[in-house]
Amino acid sequence: LGEAKNLPTYPGPNKMRDCYCTVNLDQEEVFRTKIVEKSLCPFYGEDFYCEIPRTFRHLSFYIFDRDVFRRDSIIGKVAIQKEDLQKYHNRDTWFQLQHVDADSEVQGKVHLELRLSEVITDTGVVCHKLATRVLECQGLPIVNGQCDPYATVTLAGPSRQSEAKKTKVKKKTNNPHFDEVFYFEVTRPSSYNKKSHFDIEDVDEVDKMEIRVDLWNASNLKFGDEFLGELRLPLKFLRQSSSYEAWYFLQPRDNGNKSLKPDDLGSLRLNVVYTEDHVFSSDYYSPLRDVLLKSADVEPVSASAAHILGEVCREKQEAAIPLVRLFLHYGRIVPFISAIANAEVKRTQDPNTIFRGNSLTSKCIDETMKLAGMHYLQVTLKPIIDEICQVHKPCEIDPVKLKDGENLENNRENLRQYVDRIFTVITKSGVSCPTVMCDIFFSLRESAAKRFQGDLDVRYTAVSSFIFLRFFAPAILSPNLFQLTPHHPDPQTSRTLTLISKTIQTLGSLSKSKSASFKESYMATFYDYFNEQKYADAVKNFLDLISSSGRRDHKSIEQPILLKEGFMIKRAQGRKRFGMKNFKKRWFRLTNHEFTYQKSKGDHPLCSIPIENILAVERLEEESFKMKNMFQVIQPERRVLYIQANNCVEAKDWIDILTKVSQCNKKRLTVYHPSAYLNGHWLCCKATADNTPGCTPCTGGLPANIQLDIDGDRETERIYSLFNLYMPKLEKMQEACGSKSVYDGPEEEEYSTFIIDDPKETYKTLRLIIEGVGTLEQEHAQYKRDKFKKTKYGSQEHPIGDKSFQTYIRQQSEISAHSI
């Protein structure tokens, strides 16, 4: 929802309006924008996304003018018919606002049965009667929170004055059941020897007659009952059949659209993306899904189905969304992203440009972070962003843009405090980073370090280009797009967030000459606050933590990454048969490979616990040793290491970071003993055997990893639709494979757009894709044919007046005629 322009002026002295816009399915409001005050050209810039839960006829957008004392008044609307949505799909379009009145606003459908019968009178003459049965309605609008509908039925003709017959009012329902019959006399009595139903002189008159059904909302207000929609049916069609029963869409009144100049209400800029997927049951998708899920194992990865989808789609984003969701659903996202990232790194010549383009890799990682990192953003950024939106501290540091009465130094200090707080909360949040993101960052770091062994910083920039540049900075800049705020922030807050986002982005980029990376001199001056080594160190420590993975490979080319170290006190583990179980001060060291302790820093380790042997890390109750800030590291065979940290913050830090690195261990415990085993029993549950299973559920200490509601079949259907849409490109790619394997000279221009590392492998995959897509296409066509045969126009599912169904019928009859 972009912006409106040239709205009509308010009749009062200041002429401006406070406007908001609603998004409606028919007349049901589903979203509402913020209010833009004092403007005739309001800018909204808001995105709404929804699964459409019901059938609808129009997607409508209403612009309202807020009125503090009375009901808000409607300025105008844009209504797009469902069947026209494809015309405007995914492109910015200006729509003229139309007038709104009760006569043109209709939704819902009505179920009628009409029966024309001959009646023979006592004198032997014949007349014709029409019985109209109003059975029920569905989907009527709810007006001011309620709907008390009734129907009126009239037989209208050129020379008739027929009164309206009325059903009972049905209270508080927008799906009323009436089931009432009304009788109308259609023709004058005539002698019964005529073969025709009607007298010759009456035929024309009958052709001009129509039955009219009007739906109303019974209202107690002084304004009278509200019109809900009407239906006009000519009696002509009853001459072929004496009985007729069908569902009809209600229509606006004939006089509903008054002749008004189309340009006097202004216009609204919209970008609508509408997709409709018809999803079969799971077994239909097996062949295509199998080819896609094997993508991570195909050598080279450019010959895989998922990579090919990225090659043929017009926008990489188009391919990334369903691919990421499919791979997440089947738990294959990390190997897939590792494979395509590795291939991209190999093609990169300069370490400074690593992951900078809008490639399939970067779009897939963006999409994964957006899905998997939503909770992470909520816990990290939301509290501070909420405060910035509510408090409105002045933070403008551009001397040209300063408002009267603002002090540049105060503004700088306000901004510095915000940046400092957000920077600290980000760099301290490593333990909350979702495992799936850490695993991806681990593989990015490995690939980059392997490719550019001479550049020690590339292992950091490969990760920071995503976590700072494409995750935290955009979320600060546009919090509404990441569900951190309900609306686009107001201009002043938006400016503050822009300045914070720019600074955080630069802090995270670890570039050498930071101040030079700003175009604006005032930003370079402001950045001097942050030119201290402690900021770079904090970024590196944070990046080290989030790119250390539970999937350790000891043959890794990287040295172990040091995550945390320091003195703590530990209790002897009683390995010696007669040793004292006393407490000693030791230097502890945690890397992404092992947890060790030694007498002092730099000594040889006295004990080393591999990360995969950490089965749980939990607090220890104070009563165990009458010591504060203790925690326990539980190892196989119920061996426990008891440790005391220097203070409560240190204890929490160690527990969080140890839990984080051991989170993926397969044998992690689900229960533990919150107290120690002393004097022959567990203090917590009094059990005497030291190998008794725990008595308390483990905390885990971290939010559950991503729980996503993803339908794998639907995502495969989406991918099928994309392959089908870009079939000409797939066929071109096949030709390119053929020409490359036969003729290895200079490439033809039209083939050079594709990445084809191995023509034979790519050709094999393309053949499987085209076969899979072809089979699904046949299934869809067969389903449509079967549905077309079974569907009755005028049924509840396809009422008369359904334009999209009429178009569909026309297409199907053309197809069947063509195939004949």
C-alpha positions in Angstrom: 0.0 0.0 0.0 1.9 3.0 -1.3 0.4 6.5 -1.1 -2.7 8.5 -2.1 -2.6 11.8 -3.9 -4.9 14.7 -4.7 -7.5 13.8 -2.1 -10.4 16.3 -2.0 -9.9 19.2 0.5 -11.7 19.3 3.8 -14.5 21.9 3.8 -13.1 23.5 7.0 -10.6 26.4 7.1 -7.4 24.3 7.2 -8.4 22.1 4.3 -6.2 19.2 5.4 -7.3 15.7 6.4 -6.2 12.9 8.8 -6.5 9.8 6.6 -6.0 6.1 7.0 -6.6 3.3 4.5 -8.3 -0.2 5.0 -7.8 -3.4 3.1 -11.1 -5.3 2.6 -12.2 -8.7 1.3 -15.5 -7.5 -0.2 -16.8 -5.3 2.7 -14.9 -7.1 5.5 -12.0 -5.1 6.8 -8.8 -7.3 7.2 -6.1 -4.6 7.7 -5.8 -0.9 8.6 -2.9 1.4 8.1 -1.6 4.1 10.5 -3.3 7.5 10.4 -1.3 10.1 8.4 -2.2 13.5 9.8 -2.8 16.8 8.0 -2.2 15.7 4.4 -4.0 15.4 1.1 -1.2 13.2 -0.3 -0.7 10.7 2.6 2.2 8.3 2.3 1.7 4.9 3.9 4.4 2.6 2.6 2.9 -0.4 4.5 3.0 -4.1 3.5 0.3 -6.6 4.4 0.4 -10.3 3.8 -2.3 -12.8 4.4 -3.6 -16.2 3.5 -7.1 -15.6 2.2 -9.4 -17.7 4.4 -12.6 -17.5 2.3 -13.9 -16.9 -1.2 -14.3 -13.2 -2.2 -15.4 -11.2 -5.2 -13.5 -7.9 -4.7 -10.3 -6.9 -3.0 -11.2 -3.4 -1.9 -9.2 -0.5 -0.4 -11.1 2.3 1.4 -9.7 5.7 2.3 -11.2 7.2 5.5 -11.0 10.7 7.0 -10.8 10.4 10.8 -13.4 12.4 12.7 -12.9 12.7 16.5 -16.5 13.5 17.2 -18.5 11.5 14.7 -18.1 8.3 12.6 -15.1 8.5 10.3 -16.2 9.4 6.8 -15.3 7.5 3.7 -13.5 9.5 1.0 -13.4 6.9 -1.7 -12.5 3.3 -2.6 -10.6 1.1 -5.1 -12.3 -2.2 -5.7 -10.5 -4.8 -7.9 -12.5 -7.8 -9.0 -10.9 -11.2 -8.1 -10.6 -12.1 -11.8 -8.7 -8.9 -12.6 -6.0 -9.3 -9.9 -3.7 -11.0 -12.4 -3.7 -7.9 -14.6 -2.0 -5.9 -11.8 0.1 -8.7 -10.3 3.3 -7.4 -8.7 3.5 -4.0 -10.3 2.9 -0.5 -9.0 -0.4 0.9 -10.3 -2.2 4.1 -9.7 -6.0 3.6 -9.3 -8.6 6.3 -9.4 -10.7 6.4 -6.2 -14.4 5.7 -6.8 -17.4 7.0 -4.9 -18.8 4.7 -2.2 -22.6 4.5 -1.5 -24.8 1.9 -0.1 -26.4 1.0 -3.4 -23.1 -0.1 -5.0 -21.7 -2.0 -1.9 -22.8 -5.6 -2.1 -21.6 -9.0 -1.2 -23.2 -12.4 -0.6 -25.4 -14.8 -2.6 -29.0 -15.9 -2.5 -30.6 -19.4 -3.2 -33.9 -19.2 -5.1 -36.4 -21.7 -6.6 -38.8 -20.5 -9.3 -41.8 -22.6 -10.6 -44.2 -21.5 -13.3 -47.4 -23.5 -13.3 -50.8 -23.6 -15.1 -53.9 -23.4 -13.0 -57.3 -24.5 -14.4 -60.1 -22.6 -12.9 -63.6 -24.0 -12.2 -64.9 -22.5 -15.4 -62.3 -24.5 -17.4 -60.0 -21.5 -18.3 -56.3 -21.4 -17.7 -54.0 -18.9 -16.0 -50.3 -19.0 -15.1 -48.9 -18.6 -11.6 -45.3 -18.1 -10.5 -44.1 -19.5 -7.2 -40.9 -17.9 -5.9 -39.2 -19.7 -3.0 -36.5 -17.7 -1.2 -34.5 -20.5 0.5 -31.4 -18.9 2.1 -28.6 -16.4 1.8 -24.9 -16.6 2.5 -22.1 -14.2 3.2 -24.2 -11.0 3.6 -22.3 -8.0 5.0 -22.3 -7.2 8.7 -23.4 -3.6 9.1 -22.2 -1.8 12.2 -21.5 -5.1 14.0 -24.8 -6.9 13.2 -27.0 -8.1 10.4 -30.8 -8.5 10.7 -31.7 -9.5 7.1 -35.0 -9.9 5.3 -35.9 -10.2 1.6 -38.6 -8.6 -0.5 -39.9 -10.2 -3.7 -41.6 -8.3 -6.6 -42.9 -9.3 -10.0 -42.3 -6.3 -12.2 -43.5 -5.6 -15.7 -44.4 -2.7 -18.0 -48.2 -2.7 -17.2 -48.1 -4.1 -13.7 -48.1 -2.5 -10.3 -47.1 -5.4 -8.1 -46.5 -4.9 -4.4 -43.4 -6.2 -2.7 -43.9 -9.4 -0.6 -41.7 -9.6 2.4 -40.1 -12.5 4.4 -39.7 -12.6 8.1 -36.6 -10.7 9.6 -33.9 -13.1 10.7 -32.1 -11.7 13.7 -28.3 -11.5 14.1 -27.1 -13.7 11.2 -25.5 -13.0 7.9 -26.4 -16.5 6.6 -30.2 -16.5 7.1 -32.5 -19.4 6.3 -35.9 -18.1 5.1 -37.5 -21.0 3.1 -40.6 -18.9 2.3 -42.8 -19.1 -0.9 -44.5 -16.2 -2.6 -47.1 -16.6 -5.4 -47.7 -14.2 -8.3 -50.3 -14.3 -11.1 -48.4 -14.0 -14.5 -51.1 -14.2 -17.3 -54.8 -13.6 -17.8 -57.1 -16.6 -17.9 -57.5 -18.0 -21.4 -59.3 -21.0 -23.1 -57.4 -24.2 -22.4 -57.3 -25.4 -26.0 -54.1 -23.5 -26.8 -50.9 -25.5 -27.1 -48.7 -22.7 -26.0 -48.3 -21.9 -22.3 -49.3 -18.3 -23.0 -51.8 -16.3 -25.0 -50.1 -15.0 -28.2 -50.8 -11.4 -27.1 -49.2 -12.1 -23.7 -45.9 -13.6 -24.9 -44.2 -10.2 -25.4 -45.5 -9.0 -22.1 -44.1 -12.0 -20.3 -40.7 -11.5 -21.9 -40.6 -8.1 -20.5 -41.4 -9.2 -17.0 -38.8 -9.8 -14.3 -38.8 -11.1 -10.8 -36.9 -8.9 -8.4 -35.5 -10.0 -5.0 -34.0 -7.3 -2.7 -32.1 -8.0 0.5 -32.3 -5.5 3.4 -30.9 -5.1 6.8 -33.7 -4.2 9.3 -32.7 -1.1 11.1 -34.2 0.7 14.1 -32.5 3.9 13.2 -34.3 6.8 11.8 -32.5 6.4 8.4 -34.6 3.4 7.5 -33.5 -0.1 6.4 -30.2 -0.6 4.7 -30.0 -2.1 1.2 -27.8 -5.2 1.0 -28.1 -6.2 -2.7 -30.6 -7.2 -5.3 -31.3 -9.8 -8.0 -33.3 -9.2 -11.2 -34.3 -12.2 -13.3 -36.2 -12.0 -16.6 -39.0 -14.6 -16.9 -37.9 -15.4 -20.4 -35.8 -18.3 -19.4 -38.7 -20.0 -17.6 -40.4 -20.5 -21.0 -37.9 -23.4 -21.7 -38.4 -25.0 -18.3 -41.3 -24.6 -15.9 -39.0 -25.0 -12.8 -35.7 -23.5 -12.0 -33.5 -23.6 -8.9 -30.1 -21.9 -8.5 -27.7 -19.8 -6.4 -27.1 -16.2 -7.5 -24.6 -13.5 -6.6 -26.3 -10.4 -5.3 -25.7 -7.3 -7.5 -25.6 -3.6 -6.9 -28.6 -1.4 -7.7 -28.9 -0.4 -11.3 -28.9 3.3 -10.2 -26.0 2.5 -7.9 -23.2 4.2 -9.9 -24.0 7.8 -10.2 -22.3 9.7 -12.9 -19.5 11.5 -11.2 -16.2 12.7 -12.6 -13.7 9.9 -12.0 -10.8 12.3 -11.1 -12.4 14.4 -8.3 -11.5 12.0 -5.5 -7.8 11.5 -6.0 -5.9 8.3 -6.5 -4.2 5.5 -4.7 -0.9 3.6 -5.5 -1.0 -0.1 -4.9 1.2 -3.1 -5.6 -0.9 -6.3 -5.3 0.7 -9.8 -5.5 -1.9 -12.5 -5.7 -1.1 -16.2 -6.0 -3.5 -19.1 -6.1 -2.1 -22.6 -5.7 -4.2 -25.8 -6.3 -2.4 -28.4 -4.1 -2.8 -32.1 -4.7 -2.1 -34.8 -2.0 1.5 -35.6 -1.2 2.1 -38.6 -3.4 1.6 -36.5 -6.6 4.7 -34.5 -5.8 7.1 -37.3 -4.9 9.1 -37.3 -8.2 9.6 -33.5 -8.4 10.2 -33.2 -4.6 12.8 -36.0 -4.6 14.8 -34.2 -7.4 14.7 -30.9 -5.4 15.7 -32.4 -2.0 18.7 -34.1 -3.6 20.0 -30.7 -4.7 22.6 -30.5 -1.8 24.2 -33.7 -2.9 24.5 -33.0 -6.7 28.0 -32.4 -7.9 28.4 -29.7 -9.1 25.6 -28.0 -7.3 24.9 -25.8 -10.4 23.5 -29.0 -12.0 20.9 -29.4 -9.2 17.2 -28.7 -9.6 17.1 -26.0 -6.9 20.0 -24.1 -8.5 18.4 -24.4 -11.9 15.2 -22.9 -10.5 17.3 -19.9 -9.4 18.8 -19.6 -12.9 15.5 -19.6 -14.8 13.4 -17.3 -12.5 13.2 -13.7 -13.4 13.8 -12.7 -9.7 16.0 -14.8 -7.4 13.6 -14.0 -4.6 10.8 -15.7 -6.5 12.8 -19.0 -6.3 14.3 -18.5 -2.8 11.0 -18.2 -0.9 9.5 -21.7 -1.8 13.0 -23.4 -1.8 13.9 -22.2 1.7 10.5 -23.2 3.1 10.7 -26.7 1.4 14.2 -27.4 2.6 13.4 -26.1 6.2 10.4 -28.3 6.3 12.4 -31.4 5.4 15.5 -30.4 7.5 17.8 -30.0 4.5 18.3 -26.2 4.5 21.9 -26.2 6.0 23.5 -28.7 3.5 21.7 -27.0 0.6 22.8 -23.4 1.5 26.3 -24.7 2.3 26.5 -26.3 -1.2 25.4 -23.2 -3.1 27.4 -20.8 -0.9 30.5 -22.9 -1.4 30.0 -22.8 -5.2 29.5 -19.0 -5.1 32.7 -18.5 -3.0 34.7 -20.5 -5.5 33.5 -18.2 -8.3 34.4 -15.0 -6.3 37.7 -13.4 -7.2 37.9 -10.7 -4.7 37.4 -11.3 -0.9 35.9 -7.7 -0.6 33.0 -8.6 -2.8 32.1 -11.9 -1.1 28.3 -12.4 -0.9 27.6 -8.8 -2.1 25.4 -9.6 -5.1 21.7 -10.5 -5.1 22.5 -14.2 -5.8 20.4 -17.2 -5.0 22.7 -17.9 -2.0 22.2 -14.4 -0.5 18.4 -14.5 -1.1 18.1 -18.0 0.4 20.1 -16.9 3.5 18.0 -13.7 3.8 14.8 -15.8 3.6 16.1 -18.3 6.2 17.1 -15.6 8.6 13.7 -13.9 8.2 11.8 -17.2 9.0 14.2 -18.7 11.6 15.3 -15.4 13.2 11.9 -13.8 13.9 11.9 -14.8 17.6 15.6 -13.8 17.9 14.8 -10.3 16.6 11.9 -10.0 19.0 14.0 -10.7 22.1 17.0 -8.7 20.9 15.7 -5.5 19.3 12.0 -5.1 20.1 12.2 -3.6 23.6 14.6 -0.8 22.4 12.7 -0.1 19.2 9.5 0.2 21.1 11.1 2.7 23.4 12.5 4.7 20.5 9.0 4.8 18.9 7.3 5.9 22.1 9.8 8.4 23.6 10.6 10.5 20.4 14.0 11.8 21.7 15.5 14.2 19.1 18.4 12.5 17.4 19.0 14.6 14.2 22.8 15.2 13.7 22.7 16.8 10.3 23.2 20.6 11.1 21.1 21.5 8.0 18.0 19.5 9.3 18.1 20.7 12.9 14.7 22.1 14.1 14.4 25.3 16.1 15.4 24.9 19.7 17.3 21.6 19.1 20.9 21.3 20.4 23.3 19.4 18.1 25.4 18.1 21.0 22.3 16.8 22.9 21.0 15.1 19.8 24.4 13.4 19.2 24.4 12.2 22.8 20.9 10.8 22.4 21.8 9.0 19.2 25.1 7.7 20.7 23.3 6.2 23.7 20.8 4.4 21.4 23.5 3.1 19.1 25.5 1.9 22.1 22.6 0.1 23.6 21.6 -1.6 20.4 25.2 -2.5 19.6 25.6 -4.0 23.1 22.3 -6.0 23.0 23.3 -7.4 19.5 26.8 -8.4 20.4 25.7 -10.0 23.7 22.9 -12.0 22.0 25.1 -14.7 20.4 23.6 -17.4 22.7 20.1 -16.6 21.4 21.0 -16.9 17.7 19.0 -19.9 16.3 21.0 -23.0 15.7 20.1 -23.2 12.0 21.5 -19.7 11.4 24.7 -20.6 13.4 25.1 -23.8 11.2 24.8 -21.7 8.0 27.3 -19.1 9.3 29.7 -21.8 10.2 29.7 -23.2 6.7 30.1 -19.6 5.2 33.1 -19.0 7.5 34.7 -22.3 6.5 34.2 -21.7 2.8 35.5 -18.2 2.8 38.6 -19.0 5.0 39.4 -21.9 2.7 39.1 -19.9 -0.5 41.0 -16.8 0.7 43.6 -18.2 3.1 45.7 -15.1 2.9 42.9 -12.8 4.2 42.4 -13.3 7.9 39.3 -11.0 8.0 37.3 -12.8 5.3 36.0 -15.3 7.9 34.4 -12.4 9.7 33.2 -10.4 6.7 31.5 -13.5 5.1 29.3 -13.7 8.2 28.9 -10.0 9.1 27.7 -9.3 5.5 24.5 -11.3 6.5 24.0 -10.9 10.2 24.6 -7.1 10.3 24.1 -5.9 6.7 21.1 -8.0 5.8 19.4 -8.9 9.2 19.9 -6.4 12.0 20.4 -3.2 9.9 17.2 -3.7 7.8 15.2 -4.7 10.9 16.2 -1.5 12.6 15.6 0.5 9.5 12.1 -0.9 8.7 10.9 -2.6 11.9 7.4 -3.1 10.5 8.7 -5.4 7.8 10.1 -7.7 10.5 7.0 -7.6 12.7 8.7 -5.5 15.4 6.2 -2.7 15.1 2.6 -2.8 13.7 3.1 0.2 11.4 5.7 2.1 9.5 7.2 4.6 12.1 6.4 8.3 11.9 9.0 10.5 10.0 11.0 11.6 13.0 11.3 8.1 14.4 12.1 6.8 10.9 15.0 9.3 10.6 16.4 8.2 14.1 16.2 4.5 13.0 17.9 5.3 9.7 20.9 7.0 11.5 21.1 4.0 14.0 20.9 1.5 11.2 23.7 3.2 9.2 26.0 3.2 12.3 25.3 -0.4 13.3 25.9 -1.5 9.7 29.3 0.2 9.6 30.3 -1.1 13.1 29.4 -4.7 11.9 31.2 -4.4 8.6 34.7 -4.3 10.2 36.0 -2.2 7.3 39.4 -0.6 7.8 38.7 3.1 7.3 35.2 3.5 8.8 34.8 7.2 8.7 35.7 7.2 5.0 32.8 4.8 4.3 30.3 7.7 5.0 29.3 10.1 2.3 28.1 12.6 4.8 30.6 14.5 6.9 28.3 14.7 9.9 28.1 10.8 10.0 31.9 10.6 9.8 32.2 13.0 12.7 29.6 11.1 14.7 31.4 7.8 14.0 34.5 9.0 15.8 32.8 8.0 19.0 33.0 4.4 18.0 36.5 4.2 16.6 37.8 2.3 19.6 39.2 -1.2 19.5 36.7 -2.5 22.0 33.9 -2.2 19.4 35.8 -4.2 16.8 36.7 -6.9 19.4 33.0 -7.2 20.5 32.0 -7.7 16.9 34.6 -10.4 16.3 33.7 -12.2 19.6 30.0 -12.1 18.6 30.8 -13.4 15.0 33.0 -16.1 16.5 30.2 -17.3 18.7 27.4 -17.4 16.1 29.6 -19.1 13.5 30.7 -21.9 15.8 28.6 -24.9 15.1 27.3 -28.0 16.7 28.4 -29.9 13.6 32.1 -30.1 14.4 34.5 -31.4 11.9 37.9 -31.9 13.6 39.7 -32.0 10.2 38.4 -28.5 9.7 40.9 -26.1 8.3 40.1 -23.6 11.1 41.9 -23.4 14.4 39.4 -24.0 17.3 37.5 -20.8 18.0 37.9 -19.5 21.5 34.5 -18.5 22.9 35.1 -17.7 26.5 37.8 -18.1 29.2 38.5 -17.1 32.8 39.1 -18.3 36.4 36.4 -20.2 38.2 36.4 -22.7 41.2 35.6 -26.3 40.5 35.0 -29.3 42.7 37.3 -32.3 42.2 35.5 -35.0 40.2 36.8 -37.8 42.4 38.7 -39.7 39.8 41.4 -40.9 42.2 40.3 -43.6 44.5 41.4 -42.0 47.7 41.6 -38.3 46.5 40.0 -35.5 48.4 36.9 -34.0 46.7 37.9 -30.5 47.5 37.5 -27.1 45.6 40.2 -25.6 43.6 40.6 -22.4 41.5 41.3 -23.2 37.8 41.6 -21.4 34.4 38.6 -22.5 32.3 38.7 -22.3 28.5 35.8 -23.0 26.0 36.3 -23.4 22.3 33.9 -24.7 19.7 35.7 -28.1 20.0 36.2 -28.6 23.8 35.7 -27.3 27.3 39.0 -27.5 29.3 40.6 -26.4 32.6 44.2 -25.9 33.7 46.1 -24.6 36.7 46.7 -21.2 35.1 46.4 -19.5 31.7 48.7 -21.1 29.1 49.4 -24.3 31.1 48.7 -27.8 29.7 45.0 -28.8 30.3 44.4 -31.0 33.3 41.0 -32.0 31.9 39.3 -31.8 28.5 35.6 -32.4 27.8 34.7 -32.7 24.1 31.7 -30.5 23.3 29.7 -33.7 22.1 30.1 -35.1 25.7 28.3 -32.2 27.3 24.8 -33.7 27.9 23.3 -30.8 29.9 24.4 -27.6 31.7 22.2 -26.5 34.6 22.3 -24.4 37.7 23.1 -26.1 41.0 21.0 -25.4 44.1 22.8 -23.5 46.8 22.0 -26.1 49.5 24.4 -28.6 47.8 27.6 -27.0 49.0 26.3 -23.8 50.7 27.9 -21.8 47.8 26.3 -19.3 45.5 26.5 -19.0 41.6 27.2 -22.7 41.0 26.3 -24.7 38.0 26.9 -28.3 36.8 28.2 -29.7 33.5 26.7 -33.2 33.1 28.7 -35.8 31.0 28.2 -39.4 29.9 27.7 -42.1 32.7 26.2 -39.5 35.0 29.6 -37.9 35.7 29.1 -34.3 36.8 31.5 -31.3 37.0 30.5 -28.8 39.7 31.7 -25.2 39.1 31.3 -21.9 40.9 31.5 -18.7 38.9 32.6 -15.3 40.3 29.2 -13.7 40.2 25.6 -14.3 39.0 26.2 -12.6 35.6 29.3 -14.8 34.9 27.4 -17.9 36.0 24.5 -17.1 33.6 27.0 -16.3 30.7 28.8 -19.6 31.2 25.6 -21.6 31.4 24.1 -19.9 28.3 27.3 -20.2 26.2 27.9 -23.9 27.2 24.2 -24.7 26.5 24.4 -23.0 23.1 27.5 -24.9 21.8 26.1 -28.2 23.0 22.5 -27.7 21.9 22.9 -30.0 18.9 24.3 -33.0 20.8 22.3 -36.1 20.0 22.3 -37.5 23.5 21.3 -34.4 25.3 19.4 -35.1 28.6 15.8 -34.3 29.2 16.0 -34.6 33.1 18.6 -33.8 35.7 19.2 -33.5 39.4 19.1 -29.8 40.6 21.2 -30.7 43.7 24.4 -32.7 44.2 25.0 -36.4 45.2 26.4 -36.3 48.7 26.8 -38.8 51.6 25.2 -41.6 49.6 22.1 -39.9 48.2 20.8 -37.1 45.9 19.9 -34.1 48.1 16.9 -33.2 45.8 15.0 -36.5 45.5 16.7 -38.6 48.2 17.4 -41.4 45.7 20.4 -43.5 46.9 21.8 -44.8 43.6 24.2 -42.3 42.0 23.0 -43.4 38.5 19.3 -42.7 39.2 17.8 -40.7 36.3 17.2 -37.0 37.0 14.1 -35.8 38.9 13.6 -32.4 37.2 13.1 -31.5 33.5 16.1 -29.8 31.9 15.6 -26.1 31.1 17.6 -25.9 27.9 17.9 -22.2 28.8 17.0 -21.1 25.2 13.8 -20.6 23.2 12.8 -23.6 21.1 14.4 -23.6 17.7 12.2 -22.6 14.8 8.7 -24.1 14.8 7.3 -23.2 11.4 3.9 -24.0 10.0 5.1 -25.1 6.5 3.1 -27.3 4.1 5.8 -29.1 2.0 3.3 -30.1 -0.7 2.2 -26.5 -1.2 5.8 -25.3 -1.5 6.4 -28.0 -4.1 3.3 -27.0 -6.0 4.6 -23.4 -5.9 8.0 -24.6 -7.4 6.1 -26.6 -10.0 4.1 -23.4 -11.0 7.4 -21.5 -11.4 9.1 -24.2 -13.5 5.9 -24.3 -15.6 5.9 -20.6 -16.0 9.5 -20.5 -17.1 9.4 -23.7 -19.3 10.7 -21.9 -22.4 13.9 -21.0 -20.4 14.3 -24.6 -19.2 14.2 -25.7 -22.8 16.7 -23.0 -23.8 18.9 -24.3 -21.0 18.7 -27.8 -22.4 19.8 -26.5 -25.8 22.7 -24.7 -24.1 23.8 -27.9 -22.4 23.7 -29.7 -25.8 25.6 -27.0 -27.6 28.2 -26.7 -24.7 28.9 -30.5 -24.6 29.2 -30.7 -28.4 30.9 -27.4 -29.2 33.3 -26.0 -26.7 34.1 -22.8 -28.6 32.9 -19.2 -27.9 29.4 -19.3 -26.4 26.3 -18.2 -28.3 24.9 -14.9 -26.8 21.6 -16.4 -25.7 23.2 -19.3 -23.8 25.7 -17.3 -21.9 23.1 -16.1 -19.3 23.1 -19.6 -17.6 25.7 -21.0 -15.2 26.4 -24.5 -16.6 29.5 -26.1 -15.0 28.7 -29.6 -16.1 26.5 -29.9 -19.2 25.9 -33.6 -18.9 24.8 -33.5 -15.2 22.7 -30.4 -15.8 21.0 -32.0 -18.9 20.1 -35.1 -16.7 18.5 -32.9 -14.0 16.7 -30.8 -16.6 15.2 -33.9 -18.1 13.9 -35.1 -14.7 12.5 -31.6 -14.0 10.7 -31.3 -17.4 9.3 -34.9 -16.9 8.1 -34.1 -13.4 6.5 -30.8 -14.4 4.9 -32.4 -17.5 3.3 -35.2 -15.3 1.9 -32.6 -12.8 0.6 -30.5 -15.7 -1.3 -33.4 -17.1 -2.7 -34.1 -13.6 -3.9 -30.5 -13.3 -5.4 -30.5 -16.7 -7.3 -33.8 -15.9 -8.5 -32.4 -12.6 -9.8 -29.3 -14.3 -11.6 -31.4 -17.0 -13.2 -33.5 -14.3 -14.2 -30.5 -12.3 -15.6 -28.8 -15.4 -17.8 -31.9 -16.1 -19.0 -32.1 -12.5 -19.5 -28.3 -11.8 -22.9 -26.9 -12.3 -23.2 -23.2 -13.0 -25.7 -21.9 -10.5 -24.5 -24.2 -7.7 -23.6 -22.9 -4.3 -19.9 -23.1 -5.2 -20.4 -21.2 -8.6 -23.4 -18.9 -8.3 -24.8 -17.3 -11.4 -23.1 -13.9 -11.8 -19.6 -15.4 -11.1 -17.6 -13.7 -13.8 -14.4 -15.7 -13.2 -16.3 -18.9 -13.6 -17.9 -17.7 -16.8 -14.4 -16.9 -18.2 -13.3 -20.4 -17.0 -16.2 -22.1 -18.8 -15.4 -20.1 -22.0 -11.7 -21.2 -21.8 -12.7 -24.9 -21.1 -15.2 -25.0 -24.0 -12.5 -23.5 -26.3 -10.0 -26.1 -25.2 -12.4 -29.0 -25.6 -13.5 -27.7 -29.0 -9.8 -27.4 -30.0 -9.0 -30.9 -28.8 -11.9 -32.4 -30.8 
